[in-house]
Amino acid sequence: MSEAEAKSKKTGRLCNICNQNRAALQRRKTQQQMCRECFYFAFEEEIHRVIVENRLFKPGERVAIGASGGKDSTVLAYVLSELNRRHNYGLDLFLLSIDEGITGYRDDSLETVKRNEIQYGLPLKVVSYKSLYGWTMDEIVKEIGLKNNCTFCGVFRRQALDRGAAMLKVDKLVTGHNADDIAETVLLNILRGDIARLGRCTLITTGEDGPIPRCKPFKYTYEKEIVIYPCHRYVHFVL
């Protein structure tokens, strides 16, 4: 019996990549048994390949990361800052967060984003509905009621991100939309019969004809892996 076989029998399955450490998980997209370190590297390098193959950035660009404090945007901020250093992208990265003014909803996530600012060393810009529109979302709900308030919030949030990005004078805005999000959007547009949006929703970069294009580095990344990644990397986010 070889040394690797003896170790596998003693400790369980070995990582299919390094064949040294004990496997901690199985990746659904490749069916490979992987240890934590090999998973981190594979996860990060796949996103690097997506960035390079799709030419998402150019050296010297200013890039804002839409930061909500949730898992997707927090992992994106961490990974993008790591890849920027590792592969010398030459990007100036910023965190851009929107405060809708919803009591008990945004408070904790804003604290997470502020902690990320310190942890990742990325400048943070917080833009509020109150400063942009003169209304918080709580005040809007008091006026219009609960019906259709999500529609108002969605429109205001998209515009707030654009305005915040303009304030930072960035060249690109990146968001944490992942493969699961895009699949859900495709199904919704099919059910609605919205052919125009169906064509746009799968693009990795949108708004290229506008002042600030939006990019999705997580376009091919599964949500499950985004959840697993911070658990092993100890990246903090709000559920």
TADALIN-V303711 format. One record per residue. N is the residue number from 0. RES is the residue in three letters. PSI is psi in radians with two decimals (999 if undefined). OMEGA is omega in radians with two decimals (999 if undefined). BURIAL is + if it has 16 or more other C-alpha atoms within 10 Angstrom, else -. Layout:
BEGIN
<<N:RES:PSI:OMEGA:BURIAL> <N:RES:PSI:OMEGA:BURIAL>>
END
This chain:
BEGIN
<<0:MET:2.28:-3.13:-> <1:SER:2.89:3.13:-> <2:GLU:-0.69:3.13:-> <3:ALA:-0.72:3.14:-> <4:GLU:-0.70:3.13:-> <5:ALA:-0.71:3.13:-> <6:LYS:-0.68:3.13:+> <7:SER:-0.72:-3.13:+> <8:LYS:-0.61:-3.09:-> <9:LYS:-0.74:-3.00:-> <10:THR:-0.09:-3.06:-> <11:GLY:-2.97:-3.09:-> <12:ARG:2.45:3.10:+> <13:LEU:2.74:3.08:+> <14:CYS:2.29:3.13:+> <15:ASN:-0.27:-3.08:+> <16:ILE:-1.03:-3.10:-> <17:CYS:-0.36:-3.12:-> <18:ASN:0.50:-3.13:+> <19:GLN:-0.87:-3.07:-> <20:ASN:2.77:3.12:+> <21:ARG:2.38:3.14:+> <22:ALA:2.36:-3.13:+> <23:ALA:-0.31:-3.11:+> <24:LEU:2.89:3.06:-> <25:GLN:2.19:3.12:-> <26:ARG:2.22:-3.09:-> <27:ARG:-0.68:-3.04:-> <28:LYS:-0.41:-3.14:-> <29:THR:-0.22:-3.09:-> <30:GLN:0.31:-3.14:-> <31:GLN:2.41:2.98:-> <32:GLN:2.20:-3.03:+> <33:MET:2.56:2.99:+> <34:CYS:2.99:-3.07:+> <35:ARG:-0.84:-3.07:+> <36:GLU:-0.71:3.13:+> <37:CYS:-0.60:3.08:+> <38:PHE:-0.79:3.11:+> <39:TYR:-0.88:-3.05:+> <40:PHE:-0.78:-3.13:-> <41:ALA:-0.75:3.12:-> <42:PHE:-0.86:-3.09:+> <43:GLU:-0.72:-3.09:+> <44:GLU:-0.48:3.05:-> <45:GLU:-0.70:3.10:-> <46:ILE:-0.64:3.07:+> <47:HIS:-0.77:3.14:+> <48:ARG:-0.70:3.11:-> <49:VAL:-0.77:-3.14:+> <50:ILE:-0.80:-3.09:+> <51:VAL:-0.84:-3.08:-> <52:GLU:-0.51:-3.14:-> <53:ASN:0.04:3.09:-> <54:ARG:0.92:-3.07:-> <55:LEU:-0.56:-3.05:+> <56:PHE:2.79:3.02:+> <57:LYS:2.58:3.12:-> <58:PRO:2.41:3.10:-> <59:GLY:-0.08:-3.13:-> <60:GLU:2.61:3.02:-> <61:ARG:2.20:-3.04:+> <62:VAL:2.20:3.08:+> <63:ALA:2.36:3.10:+> <64:ILE:2.05:3.10:+> <65:GLY:1.86:-2.99:+> <66:ALA:1.98:3.13:+> <67:SER:-0.27:-3.05:+> <68:GLY:-0.12:3.09:+> <69:GLY:3.13:-3.02:+> <70:LYS:-0.80:-3.05:+> <71:ASP:-0.92:-3.08:+> <72:SER:-0.57:3.13:+> <73:THR:-0.78:3.09:+> <74:VAL:-0.70:3.11:+> <75:LEU:-0.78:-3.14:+> <76:ALA:-0.77:-3.12:+> <77:TYR:-0.87:-3.07:+> <78:VAL:-0.74:-3.12:+> <79:LEU:-0.68:3.11:+> <80:SER:-0.64:3.11:+> <81:GLU:-0.81:-3.13:-> <82:LEU:-0.60:3.12:+> <83:ASN:-0.67:3.09:-> <84:ARG:-0.79:-3.05:-> <85:ARG:-0.74:-3.05:-> <86:HIS:0.12:3.05:-> <87:ASN:0.95:3.09:-> <88:TYR:-0.50:-3.11:+> <89:GLY:0.55:-3.10:-> <90:LEU:2.58:2.93:+> <91:ASP:1.94:-3.05:+> <92:LEU:2.51:3.13:+> <93:PHE:2.62:2.98:+> <94:LEU:2.31:3.12:+> <95:LEU:2.03:-3.09:+> <96:SER:2.54:-3.13:+> <97:ILE:2.23:3.07:+> <98:ASP:1.80:-3.10:+> <99:GLU:-0.32:-3.09:+> <100:GLY:0.80:3.11:+> <101:ILE:1.89:-3.07:-> <102:THR:2.27:3.09:-> <103:GLY:-0.03:-3.11:-> <104:TYR:-0.88:-3.04:-> <105:ARG:-0.30:-3.05:+> <106:ASP:-0.90:-3.10:-> <107:ASP:-0.72:-3.10:-> <108:SER:-0.60:3.09:+> <109:LEU:-0.62:3.08:+> <110:GLU:-0.64:3.10:-> <111:THR:-0.78:3.13:+> <112:VAL:-0.69:3.12:+> <113:LYS:-0.63:3.08:+> <114:ARG:-0.67:3.09:-> <115:ASN:-0.64:3.11:+> <116:GLU:-0.74:-3.13:+> <117:ILE:-0.78:-3.09:-> <118:GLN:-0.78:-3.05:-> <119:TYR:-0.15:-3.13:-> <120:GLY:0.62:-3.12:-> <121:LEU:2.28:3.10:+> <122:PRO:2.48:-3.10:-> <123:LEU:2.36:3.02:+> <124:LYS:2.13:3.09:+> <125:VAL:2.17:3.14:-> <126:VAL:2.25:-3.09:+> <127:SER:2.64:3.02:+> <128:TYR:-0.65:-3.09:+> <129:LYS:-0.75:-3.12:-> <130:SER:-0.56:-3.10:-> <131:LEU:-0.77:-2.98:-> <132:TYR:-0.20:-3.09:-> <133:GLY:0.09:-3.13:-> <134:TRP:2.48:2.90:-> <135:THR:2.88:3.12:+> <136:MET:-0.59:3.07:+> <137:ASP:-0.71:-3.14:-> <138:GLU:-0.62:3.10:-> <139:ILE:-0.74:-3.14:-> <140:VAL:-0.64:3.10:+> <141:LYS:-0.56:-3.12:-> <142:GLU:-0.77:-3.01:-> <143:ILE:-0.24:-3.07:-> <144:GLY:-3.07:-3.08:-> <145:LEU:-0.42:-3.08:-> <146:LYS:2.24:3.08:-> <147:ASN:0.18:-3.12:-> <148:ASN:-0.48:3.10:-> <149:CYS:-0.61:3.10:-> <150:THR:-0.80:3.10:-> <151:PHE:-0.82:-3.07:-> <152:CYS:-0.72:-3.14:+> <153:GLY:-0.79:3.13:-> <154:VAL:-0.80:-3.14:-> <155:PHE:-0.68:-3.09:+> <156:ARG:-0.77:3.12:+> <157:ARG:-0.76:3.13:-> <158:GLN:-0.65:3.13:-> <159:ALA:-0.69:3.09:+> <160:LEU:-0.75:3.12:+> <161:ASP:-0.75:-3.13:+> <162:ARG:-0.70:3.11:-> <163:GLY:-0.70:3.11:+> <164:ALA:-0.67:3.11:+> <165:ALA:-0.68:3.11:+> <166:MET:-0.64:3.14:-> <167:LEU:-0.17:-3.13:+> <168:LYS:0.80:-3.12:-> <169:VAL:2.83:3.11:+> <170:ASP:-0.47:-3.11:+> <171:LYS:2.65:3.01:+> <172:LEU:2.17:3.13:+> <173:VAL:2.51:3.14:+> <174:THR:2.83:-3.06:+> <175:GLY:0.40:3.11:+> <176:HIS:2.23:-3.08:+> <177:ASN:-3.10:-3.08:+> <178:ALA:-0.66:3.12:+> <179:ASP:-0.73:3.11:+> <180:ASP:-0.78:-3.11:+> <181:ILE:-0.69:3.11:+> <182:ALA:-0.73:3.11:-> <183:GLU:-0.72:3.14:-> <184:THR:-0.68:3.10:+> <185:VAL:-0.82:-3.13:+> <186:LEU:-0.74:3.12:-> <187:LEU:-0.75:-3.13:-> <188:ASN:-0.54:3.05:+> <189:ILE:-0.80:-3.14:-> <190:LEU:-0.59:3.12:-> <191:ARG:-0.29:-3.07:-> <192:GLY:0.45:-3.09:-> <193:ASP:1.52:-3.06:-> <194:ILE:-0.66:-3.11:-> <195:ALA:-0.83:3.14:-> <196:ARG:-0.52:-3.14:-> <197:LEU:-0.65:3.13:+> <198:GLY:-0.58:-3.08:-> <199:ARG:-0.54:-2.94:-> <200:CYS:-0.30:-3.14:+> <201:THR:-0.06:-3.14:+> <202:LEU:2.47:3.12:-> <203:ILE:-0.43:3.07:+> <204:THR:2.26:3.10:+> <205:THR:2.85:3.09:-> <206:GLY:0.46:-3.12:-> <207:GLU:-0.38:3.11:-> <208:ASP:-0.02:3.14:-> <209:GLY:-3.06:-3.09:-> <210:PRO:-0.62:-3.08:-> <211:ILE:1.77:3.10:+> <212:PRO:2.65:3.07:+> <213:ARG:2.40:-3.11:+> <214:CYS:2.67:3.13:+> <215:LYS:1.47:3.13:+> <216:PRO:-0.37:-3.14:+> <217:PHE:0.30:-3.05:+> <218:LYS:-0.65:-3.09:+> <219:TYR:0.22:-3.08:+> <220:THR:2.24:-3.13:+> <221:TYR:2.50:3.13:-> <222:GLU:-0.66:-3.12:+> <223:LYS:-0.70:-3.13:-> <224:GLU:-0.55:3.08:-> <225:ILE:-0.58:3.09:+> <226:VAL:-0.73:-3.12:-> <227:ILE:-0.72:-3.02:-> <228:TYR:-0.93:-3.12:+> <229:PRO:-0.40:3.11:+> <230:CYS:-0.64:3.12:-> <231:HIS:-0.57:-3.10:-> <232:ARG:-0.14:-3.11:-> <233:TYR:0.75:3.03:-> <234:VAL:2.26:-3.04:-> <235:HIS:2.32:3.07:+> <236:PHE:2.98:-3.14:+> <237:VAL:2.29:3.10:-> <238:LEU:999:999:->>
END
